[in-house]
Amino acid sequence: MRRLLAILLVSAALAAGGSVLALAGPAAALVPPDDSRLGLIYDGLQRADLNTLCGGAFEAVLQAEPGWMKQVLCTHGPDPAPDGVDVRQDRGPDPTAEVTAPGAATAAQGGSVPCYGDGSDGYRVQLVYASSAASGDRFATYASSFKTWANRLDGVVNTSAGETGGTRHVRFVTDSNCDPIVSQVTLSAGAMSNFTTMASEMHADGFNRTDRKYLVWTDANVYCGISELYVDDSGNATPGSNYNNGNPFIQGSIGRVDNGCWGMTNMVEAHELIHLLGGVQTTAPNATPGFHCTDESDRLCYADGSTAAPMRQICPPSHEALYDCRHDDYFSTAPVPGSYLSTHWNTANSAFLSAQAPAGTAPPTTLPPTTTTTVAPTTTTVAPTTTTTVPPITTTTVGPPAPTTTLPPTTVPPTTTTVAPTTTTTAGPPPPTTSPPPPTQAKPSTPNQVRATQPTVGSGIVLSWLPPTSGGPVTGYRIYRGTTPYSQGLLATVTGAVGYTDASAGRTLYYYRVSAFNAAGEGPASSLVAMIGRTATALGFVQEPIDRQLMISNTQIRSPFEWLWS
């Protein structure tokens, strides 16, 4: 079955005195009532139909400029605060008042955050502190706590991986000292109280990279936790394939944890991270329709009200800090052949995690006594020394999604090779100062505000953008074009300009990306923009398969959606 998706040419609509239609909400189940104590706030969210890519979850319809179609993100909705926690109460730095569950400290302690690559290459989890001008900036107060909590979050991931004999670490954005970088952003008061507005403002502030997951400590007391999550249980672990794994249509997935739930023993940050990575898909053996699970104790399992199925105490309470009680629903480094996680989406295969143990580390943490019931029988016979053997998972070699070539290569060019090995033993002169760029040269970041327009009917497509806001100086730009959203080839290279006219565009829909480059290499490409070339009328139509439908406008394609016209 195929349905029409429309592109409305804004200039023509305005010239005709018309207005651009916004998406209407689906006729589906109403959202639950708000509960401010638990952080269950649904303002700005609407329930999605089951047959859409938000699959019965919630749609967050982003704000748009006047005259532009709105864009939709998918989210599982707000998670309630744990028992005894009122999100409206302020939580101080590195809280210690919470009672630690027996055995949970092992998972919560963590270690130092490991280094991978140059700290920013490839797919990364970017930590962010968000505040508003009205409430004030308390970053300095919590800075050391953020580092501690990042270490603990990584410990949860790796200890969970150790239960199935593997290693997994979060690929944080880190500095030269291997400390996680916590970016700061100032949002409006409206964004602090509304997840949809927050996503709009963060995208506008540049937190929109397709190779990033943004985990935000929000200095507000509105939610406990809420994250983007996309309904896609496909098992292809190639980066960019699954909607939850660096897909080029998903522009910077955001997960939010508010102050009242920061740094708890059973980490809300760990819960929201797995949602960002795509768990728990509703097709999993013990999943709920609300994207959680029913087999306790588990960081993602609780009675979320979406099913009448009872919770089952499979693992002891000490497992509450860790992932996937029986490693059969959403996280396993060694899924049993033929099992659900061997053929469906497995968050342990995420490109935002690494299976590479940091140099000089000890073997995986000793498993809690209960893990013998959660590991497949075949794994219990493996000799203890094999616990450091990482199963071959191709997704850990992070690279740009083939075949778009739109994301930066993940191999960092060696900078030390510019010095000849014999220079330390010879009396020859040093290399000339005009040799290749210094090692401090950085690739440019993503071009901003990329747009595609057709100024007049039949004029071809005009692309425009703003320069990157970070990275090294820009040498030029590469424009990629394709006739499907899944593949674009190099169309042109531009230097000395921030625009390009595609005079060769014909009567079809074209998809474009733009990247910046310099002597250090090519930076990450922009999200997709789409426009019909040389149309005979002001309104063009295009068809896409129902399982890969997109919002298409002459701004950006930011995420999947179901066209809501009947």
C-alpha positions as CSV (number, residue, x, y, z in Angstrom):
1,M,0.0,0.0,0.0
2,R,1.3,3.5,-0.8
3,R,0.1,6.8,0.3
4,L,0.6,10.3,-1.0
5,L,3.0,12.7,0.7
6,A,2.9,16.3,-0.3
7,I,5.4,19.0,-0.7
8,L,3.9,22.5,-0.5
9,L,5.9,25.2,-2.1
10,V,5.7,28.0,0.4
11,S,6.4,30.8,-1.9
12,A,3.6,29.8,-4.2
13,A,1.2,29.3,-1.4
14,L,1.9,32.7,0.1
15,A,1.6,34.4,-3.3
16,A,-1.8,32.8,-3.6
17,G,-2.8,34.2,-0.3
18,G,-3.1,30.8,1.3
19,S,-1.6,29.2,4.3
20,V,0.4,26.1,4.9
21,L,-1.6,23.3,6.7
22,A,-0.2,21.9,9.9
23,L,-0.6,18.3,10.7
24,A,-3.7,17.3,12.5
25,G,-3.7,15.0,15.5
26,P,-4.7,11.4,15.0
27,A,-8.0,10.1,16.2
28,A,-6.4,7.8,18.8
29,A,-6.4,7.2,22.6
30,L,-6.3,10.3,24.7
31,V,-3.2,11.0,26.7
32,P,-3.3,10.2,30.4
33,P,-3.9,13.0,33.0
34,D,-0.9,14.9,34.3
35,D,0.6,14.2,37.6
36,S,3.2,16.9,38.6
37,R,4.5,15.0,41.6
38,L,5.5,12.0,39.5
39,G,6.7,14.1,36.5
40,L,3.9,12.8,34.2
41,I,3.4,15.9,32.0
42,Y,1.9,15.4,28.6
43,D,1.7,19.0,27.4
44,G,2.8,19.2,23.8
45,L,2.4,15.4,23.2
46,Q,-0.3,13.6,21.3
47,R,-0.9,9.8,21.1
48,A,0.1,8.3,17.8
49,D,-1.9,5.7,15.9
50,L,-0.7,2.1,16.1
51,N,0.0,1.8,12.4
52,T,2.4,4.8,12.3
53,L,6.1,4.9,12.9
54,C,5.5,6.2,16.4
55,G,3.5,3.0,16.9
56,G,1.1,3.9,19.7
57,A,3.7,6.0,21.5
58,F,3.5,9.8,21.5
59,E,4.2,12.3,18.8
60,A,6.0,15.6,19.6
61,V,5.0,18.1,16.9
62,L,7.9,20.6,16.7
63,Q,7.4,24.3,16.3
64,A,8.0,25.6,12.8
65,E,8.6,28.9,11.1
66,P,5.5,30.6,9.8
67,G,4.5,29.1,6.4
68,W,6.4,25.8,6.9
69,M,5.1,22.4,7.6
70,K,5.6,21.1,11.1
71,Q,7.8,18.2,12.0
72,V,7.2,15.2,14.2
73,L,9.4,13.3,16.7
74,C,8.5,10.1,18.4
75,T,8.8,9.5,22.2
76,H,7.7,6.8,24.7
77,G,6.4,9.6,26.9
78,P,7.3,10.7,30.4
79,D,8.5,8.1,32.9
80,P,7.1,8.4,36.4
81,A,9.4,9.1,39.4
82,P,10.4,6.2,41.5
83,D,8.5,5.4,44.7
84,G,8.9,8.1,47.3
85,V,10.4,10.7,44.9
86,D,8.6,14.0,44.3
87,V,10.2,15.5,41.2
88,R,9.1,19.0,42.4
89,Q,11.7,18.8,45.2
90,D,15.2,20.1,44.4
91,R,18.0,17.5,44.4
92,G,21.4,18.7,45.4
93,P,24.8,17.7,44.0
94,D,25.9,14.1,44.3
95,P,22.9,13.1,46.5
96,T,23.5,10.5,49.2
97,A,20.2,10.6,51.0
98,E,18.7,7.7,48.9
99,V,18.9,4.3,50.4
100,T,21.1,2.0,48.3
101,A,19.5,-1.3,47.4
102,P,21.5,-4.4,48.4
103,G,24.0,-5.3,45.7
104,A,23.1,-2.3,43.5
105,A,26.3,-0.4,44.4
106,T,28.4,-2.7,42.2
107,A,26.6,-1.5,39.1
108,A,26.3,2.1,40.3
109,Q,30.0,2.7,41.2
110,G,31.3,2.5,37.6
111,G,34.8,3.6,36.8
112,S,36.5,6.3,34.8
113,V,35.0,7.0,31.4
114,P,37.1,5.3,28.7
115,C,38.7,7.1,25.7
116,Y,37.9,6.1,22.1
117,G,39.3,7.8,19.0
118,D,39.7,11.5,19.3
119,G,36.8,12.0,21.6
120,S,34.4,13.3,19.0
121,D,34.6,11.0,16.0
122,G,31.8,8.7,14.9
123,Y,28.7,8.1,16.9
124,R,28.7,9.6,20.4
125,V,26.5,10.3,23.4
126,Q,26.7,14.0,24.1
127,L,26.0,15.1,27.7
128,V,24.3,18.5,28.1
129,Y,23.3,20.7,31.0
130,A,20.2,22.8,30.3
131,S,19.1,25.8,32.3
132,S,17.0,28.9,31.8
133,A,17.8,32.5,32.3
134,A,14.8,32.8,34.6
135,S,15.9,30.0,37.0
136,G,19.7,30.7,36.8
137,D,22.7,28.7,35.8
138,R,24.0,26.2,38.4
139,F,26.5,24.3,36.2
140,A,29.4,25.0,38.5
141,T,27.5,23.6,41.5
142,Y,26.9,20.3,39.7
143,A,30.0,20.0,37.5
144,S,31.8,17.4,39.6
145,S,28.6,15.5,40.1
146,F,27.9,15.3,36.3
147,K,31.3,13.6,35.9
148,T,30.6,11.1,38.7
149,W,27.2,10.3,37.2
150,A,28.6,9.8,33.8
151,N,31.1,7.3,35.2
152,R,28.3,5.5,37.0
153,L,26.2,5.4,33.9
154,D,29.1,3.8,32.0
155,G,29.4,1.3,34.9
156,V,25.8,0.3,34.5
157,V,26.3,-0.4,30.8
158,N,29.5,-2.4,31.2
159,T,28.4,-4.4,34.2
160,S,25.2,-5.4,32.3
161,A,27.4,-6.4,29.4
162,G,29.5,-8.5,31.7
163,E,26.5,-10.7,32.6
164,T,26.7,-12.2,29.1
165,G,30.5,-12.3,29.0
166,G,31.0,-9.1,27.0
167,T,32.2,-5.5,27.3
168,R,30.3,-2.3,26.5
169,H,31.2,1.2,27.2
170,V,29.3,4.5,26.3
171,R,31.0,6.4,23.5
172,F,30.8,9.8,25.3
173,V,32.0,13.0,23.7
174,T,35.2,13.5,25.7
175,D,38.1,16.0,25.9
176,S,41.8,15.4,25.6
177,N,41.9,14.2,29.2
178,C,39.2,11.6,28.6
179,D,36.7,13.5,30.7
180,P,33.2,13.6,29.4
181,I,32.3,17.0,28.0
182,V,29.1,18.4,29.4
183,S,27.8,21.1,27.0
184,Q,25.7,23.9,28.3
185,V,22.6,25.4,26.7
186,T,20.2,28.1,27.9
187,L,16.6,27.5,27.0
188,S,13.4,29.4,27.5
189,A,11.1,28.9,30.4
190,G,8.6,27.3,28.0
191,A,11.2,24.7,26.9
192,M,12.0,23.8,30.5
193,S,8.4,22.9,31.1
194,N,7.6,21.3,27.7
195,F,9.6,18.5,26.0
196,T,8.4,19.4,22.5
197,T,9.5,23.0,22.9
198,M,12.8,21.9,24.3
199,A,13.5,19.7,21.3
200,S,12.7,22.6,18.9
201,E,15.0,25.0,20.7
202,M,17.9,22.5,21.0
203,H,17.7,21.7,17.3
204,A,17.8,25.5,16.6
205,D,20.9,25.8,18.9
206,G,22.8,23.2,16.9
207,F,22.0,20.0,18.9
208,N,20.8,18.3,15.8
209,R,23.5,15.9,14.6
210,T,22.4,12.5,13.3
211,D,25.5,10.9,14.8
212,R,24.7,12.1,18.4
213,K,22.4,11.1,21.2
214,Y,21.9,14.1,23.5
215,L,21.4,13.1,27.2
216,V,20.3,16.3,29.0
217,W,20.5,17.1,32.7
218,T,17.7,19.7,32.7
219,D,17.8,22.1,35.7
220,A,14.0,22.0,36.1
221,N,11.5,20.1,38.3
222,V,8.9,19.1,35.7
223,Y,9.7,15.6,34.4
224,C,11.6,12.7,35.9
225,G,12.7,11.4,32.6
226,I,11.6,11.4,29.0
227,S,13.3,10.5,25.7
228,E,12.9,10.1,22.0
229,L,12.3,6.5,20.9
230,Y,11.4,5.1,17.5
231,V,9.4,1.9,16.7
232,D,11.9,-0.1,14.7
233,D,12.8,-3.6,15.7
234,S,14.8,-4.4,12.6
235,G,17.9,-6.3,13.5
236,N,20.3,-4.8,11.0
237,A,23.1,-3.4,13.2
238,T,24.8,-1.4,10.4
239,P,25.0,2.2,11.7
240,G,22.2,4.3,10.1
241,S,19.9,1.4,9.3
242,N,17.7,1.2,12.4
243,Y,15.9,4.5,13.2
244,N,17.4,4.3,16.7
245,N,21.0,3.8,15.5
246,G,22.2,7.0,13.9
247,N,19.7,6.9,11.1
248,P,20.1,10.0,8.8
249,F,16.4,10.9,9.1
250,I,16.6,11.3,12.9
251,Q,18.1,14.6,13.8
252,G,19.8,14.4,17.2
253,S,17.7,12.3,19.5
254,I,17.2,13.9,22.9
255,G,16.7,12.3,26.3
256,R,16.0,14.4,29.3
257,V,16.4,13.9,33.1
258,D,15.2,16.6,35.4
259,N,16.8,17.7,38.6
260,G,14.5,15.8,41.0
261,C,15.7,12.5,39.5
262,W,19.4,13.2,38.9
263,G,22.1,10.8,40.0
264,M,19.9,8.2,41.8
265,T,21.3,4.8,42.8
266,N,19.0,3.1,40.2
267,M,19.9,5.6,37.6
268,V,17.1,7.3,35.6
269,E,19.9,8.4,33.2
270,A,20.5,4.7,32.5
271,H,16.8,4.1,31.9
272,E,16.6,7.0,29.4
273,L,19.8,6.1,27.6
274,I,18.3,2.7,26.7
275,H,15.2,4.4,25.4
276,L,17.5,6.6,23.2
277,L,19.2,3.5,21.9
278,G,15.9,1.9,21.0
279,G,14.7,-0.2,23.9
280,V,12.4,-1.7,24.7
281,Q,10.7,-2.6,21.3
282,T,7.1,-3.7,21.8
283,T,7.7,-7.0,19.9
284,A,10.2,-8.2,22.5
285,P,9.2,-11.4,24.5
286,N,8.4,-9.6,27.8
287,A,7.7,-6.1,26.5
288,T,4.8,-3.9,27.4
289,P,2.9,-1.7,24.8
290,G,4.4,1.2,26.7
291,F,8.0,0.3,25.7
292,H,9.1,-1.3,29.0
293,C,9.1,-4.9,30.2
294,T,7.4,-7.2,32.8
295,D,10.2,-9.3,34.1
296,E,11.7,-7.7,37.2
297,S,14.1,-6.7,38.5
298,D,15.4,-4.6,35.6
299,R,16.3,-1.0,34.8
300,L,13.6,-0.9,32.1
301,C,10.9,-3.0,33.7
302,Y,8.0,-1.6,35.7
303,A,4.2,-1.5,35.6
304,D,3.7,1.3,33.2
305,G,-0.1,1.0,32.9
306,S,-0.1,0.0,29.3
307,T,-1.0,-3.7,29.9
308,A,-3.0,-5.8,32.3
309,A,-0.2,-8.4,32.3
310,P,1.3,-8.8,35.8
311,M,4.9,-8.0,36.7
312,R,7.0,-11.2,37.4
313,Q,9.8,-11.2,39.9
314,I,12.4,-13.2,37.8
315,C,15.6,-11.6,39.1
316,P,16.3,-10.4,42.6
317,P,15.9,-6.7,43.7
318,S,19.7,-6.3,43.5
319,H,19.4,-6.5,39.7
320,E,17.3,-3.3,39.6
321,A,20.3,-1.2,38.6
322,L,21.2,-3.3,35.6
323,Y,19.8,-4.0,32.1
324,D,17.7,-6.9,30.8
325,C,17.0,-9.4,33.6
326,R,17.3,-12.4,31.4
327,H,19.0,-10.7,28.5
328,D,16.3,-11.7,26.1
329,D,14.4,-8.4,25.5
330,Y,16.7,-5.6,24.6
331,F,20.3,-6.0,25.7
332,S,22.7,-9.0,25.3
333,T,26.3,-9.2,24.1
334,A,25.8,-12.9,23.2
335,P,22.2,-13.6,22.2
336,V,21.3,-17.2,21.7
337,P,21.2,-18.1,18.0
338,G,17.7,-18.0,16.7
339,S,16.5,-16.0,19.7
340,Y,14.6,-12.6,19.5
341,L,17.7,-10.5,20.1
342,S,19.7,-12.4,17.5
343,T,17.2,-11.4,14.8
344,H,15.7,-8.2,16.1
345,W,17.0,-4.9,17.5
346,N,19.5,-5.4,20.3
347,T,20.7,-2.2,22.0
348,A,24.0,-3.9,22.9
349,N,24.8,-3.6,19.1
350,S,24.3,0.2,19.2
351,A,26.9,2.3,17.4
352,F,26.8,4.6,20.4
353,L,28.4,1.9,22.6
354,S,31.8,0.3,22.2
355,A,32.7,-3.4,22.6
356,Q,36.4,-2.4,23.0
357,A,37.7,-2.6,26.5
358,P,39.9,0.4,27.5
359,A,43.6,-0.3,27.5
360,G,44.9,-1.8,30.7
361,T,41.6,-2.6,32.2
362,A,40.8,-5.7,34.3
363,P,38.5,-8.4,33.1
364,P,34.7,-7.8,33.4
365,T,33.3,-7.3,36.9
366,T,32.5,-10.4,38.8
367,L,28.9,-11.4,38.1
368,P,26.2,-11.2,40.8
369,P,25.1,-14.6,42.0
370,T,21.7,-14.2,40.2
371,T,23.2,-13.9,36.8
372,T,23.5,-17.7,36.3
373,T,19.7,-17.7,35.7
374,T,19.8,-14.9,33.2
375,V,22.6,-16.2,30.9
376,A,21.8,-18.7,28.2
377,P,22.8,-22.2,29.3
378,T,25.6,-22.4,26.6
379,T,27.4,-19.4,28.1
380,T,27.7,-20.9,31.6
381,T,30.2,-23.5,30.4
382,V,32.7,-21.0,29.1
383,A,36.0,-20.8,31.0
384,P,36.4,-17.7,33.2
385,T,39.2,-16.3,31.0
386,T,36.8,-16.1,28.1
387,T,34.8,-13.4,29.7
388,T,37.1,-10.8,28.2
389,T,36.5,-12.0,24.7
390,V,34.2,-9.6,22.9
391,P,31.8,-11.2,20.4
392,P,32.4,-10.0,16.8
393,I,29.9,-7.2,16.3
394,T,30.5,-5.2,13.2
395,T,28.6,-2.2,14.4
396,T,31.4,-1.2,16.8
397,T,33.5,-0.2,13.9
398,V,31.8,3.1,13.6
399,G,31.6,4.8,10.2
400,P,29.2,6.7,8.1
401,P,26.0,5.0,7.0
402,A,26.6,3.4,3.6
403,P,26.0,4.4,0.9
404,T,25.2,8.0,1.7
405,T,28.8,9.0,2.6
406,T,27.2,11.8,4.5
407,L,28.8,11.1,7.9
408,P,32.4,11.6,8.7
409,P,34.9,8.8,8.6
410,T,35.6,7.4,12.0
411,T,39.3,6.6,11.5
412,V,41.3,9.5,12.9
413,P,44.2,10.3,10.6
414,P,47.5,9.7,12.3
415,T,49.1,13.0,13.0
416,T,52.5,11.6,14.2
417,T,53.5,10.3,10.8
418,T,54.5,13.7,9.6
419,V,57.8,13.4,11.5
420,A,60.3,11.0,9.9
421,P,61.4,8.2,12.2
422,T,65.1,9.1,11.7
423,T,64.7,12.7,12.8
424,T,65.7,11.8,16.4
425,T,69.1,10.4,15.3
426,T,70.1,12.8,12.6
427,A,71.4,16.3,12.6
428,G,69.4,17.4,9.6
429,P,67.2,20.5,9.6
430,P,63.7,20.3,10.9
431,P,60.8,19.9,8.4
432,P,59.7,23.1,6.7
433,T,57.0,25.0,8.4
434,T,54.9,24.8,5.3
435,S,54.3,21.0,5.8
436,P,50.7,19.5,6.2
437,P,48.3,21.2,8.7
438,P,49.1,21.0,12.4
439,P,47.7,18.2,14.5
440,T,45.4,20.7,16.2
441,Q,43.5,21.2,12.9
442,A,39.9,20.0,13.3
443,K,37.3,19.0,10.8
444,P,34.4,21.5,10.5
445,S,31.1,20.8,12.1
446,T,27.7,20.5,10.3
447,P,26.6,23.4,8.1
448,N,23.6,25.2,9.7
449,Q,20.1,26.0,8.4
450,V,20.4,24.2,5.1
451,R,17.4,24.9,2.9
452,A,16.2,24.1,-0.6
453,T,13.8,26.3,-2.4
454,Q,12.4,26.8,-5.9
455,P,12.1,30.6,-6.1
456,T,9.8,30.5,-9.1
457,V,8.1,27.7,-10.9
458,G,10.6,25.9,-13.3
459,S,13.7,27.8,-11.9
460,G,15.6,24.8,-10.6
461,I,16.5,24.3,-7.0
462,V,18.4,26.8,-4.9
463,L,20.4,25.6,-1.9
464,S,21.5,27.9,0.9
465,W,23.1,27.3,4.3
466,L,25.1,29.0,7.1
467,P,28.7,28.1,7.9
468,P,29.5,25.6,10.7
469,T,29.8,27.1,14.2
470,S,32.7,24.9,15.4
471,G,35.7,23.0,14.1
472,G,38.5,24.2,11.9
473,P,38.2,26.9,9.2
474,V,36.2,25.8,6.2
475,T,37.9,25.2,2.8
476,G,34.7,24.5,0.9
477,Y,31.4,22.5,0.8
478,R,30.2,19.3,-0.8
479,I,26.7,19.0,-2.0
480,Y,25.1,15.5,-2.3
481,R,22.0,14.8,-4.2
482,G,19.7,11.8,-4.8
483,T,16.2,10.9,-5.9
484,T,15.6,8.7,-2.8
485,P,16.1,9.6,0.9
486,Y,18.3,6.6,1.3
487,S,21.2,7.4,-1.1
488,Q,22.8,10.6,-2.3
489,G,25.9,11.0,-4.5
490,L,28.3,13.9,-4.8
491,L,26.8,16.6,-7.0
492,A,29.1,19.5,-6.7
493,T,32.0,21.0,-4.6
494,V,31.7,24.7,-3.7
495,T,34.4,27.1,-2.4
496,G,34.0,30.7,-1.4
497,A,30.2,30.5,-1.2
498,V,27.4,29.3,1.1
499,G,24.9,28.5,-1.6
500,Y,24.5,26.5,-4.8
501,T,21.9,26.5,-7.6
502,D,21.1,23.1,-9.0
503,A,20.1,24.1,-12.6
504,S,20.1,20.5,-13.7
505,A,17.1,19.6,-11.4
506,G,14.3,18.1,-13.4
507,R,10.7,17.2,-12.8
508,T,11.2,15.0,-9.8
509,L,11.8,15.1,-6.1
510,Y,15.4,15.6,-5.0
511,Y,17.1,15.0,-1.7
512,Y,20.1,17.0,-0.7
513,R,22.8,17.1,2.0
514,V,25.6,19.5,2.5
515,S,28.9,19.0,4.3
516,A,31.9,21.2,5.0
517,F,35.6,20.2,4.6
518,N,39.1,21.5,5.2
519,A,42.6,20.1,5.3
520,A,41.7,17.8,8.2
521,G,38.9,16.1,6.4
522,E,35.2,16.3,5.7
523,G,32.8,17.0,8.6
524,P,29.4,15.5,9.3
525,A,26.7,16.2,6.6
526,S,23.5,18.1,7.3
527,S,20.1,16.5,7.6
528,L,18.1,16.0,4.5
529,V,16.4,18.8,2.6
530,A,14.0,18.0,-0.2
531,M,12.5,19.9,-3.1
532,I,10.9,19.2,-6.4
533,G,12.7,20.7,-9.4
534,R,11.0,22.4,-12.4
535,T,7.4,21.7,-11.4
536,A,4.7,22.8,-13.8
537,T,2.4,23.8,-10.9
538,A,2.8,25.1,-7.4
539,L,1.9,21.8,-5.8
540,G,3.9,18.6,-6.4
541,F,3.2,15.1,-5.1
542,V,5.5,12.1,-4.3
543,Q,4.8,8.6,-3.1
544,E,6.9,6.7,-0.6
545,P,6.5,3.2,0.8
546,I,4.3,3.2,3.9
547,D,7.0,1.7,6.1
548,R,9.5,4.5,5.3
549,Q,7.3,7.5,5.1
550,L,8.8,11.0,5.7
551,M,7.6,14.5,6.3
552,I,8.7,16.3,3.2
553,S,8.8,20.1,3.1
554,N,11.2,22.7,1.6
555,T,12.9,23.0,5.0
556,Q,14.4,19.8,6.5
557,I,13.3,16.2,6.8
558,R,13.9,15.6,10.5
559,S,12.1,12.4,11.3
560,P,9.7,9.7,10.1
561,F,6.0,10.3,10.2
562,E,2.6,9.1,9.0
563,W,0.8,11.5,6.7
564,L,-2.4,12.3,8.4
565,W,-4.7,13.3,5.6
566,S,-7.5,10.9,4.8
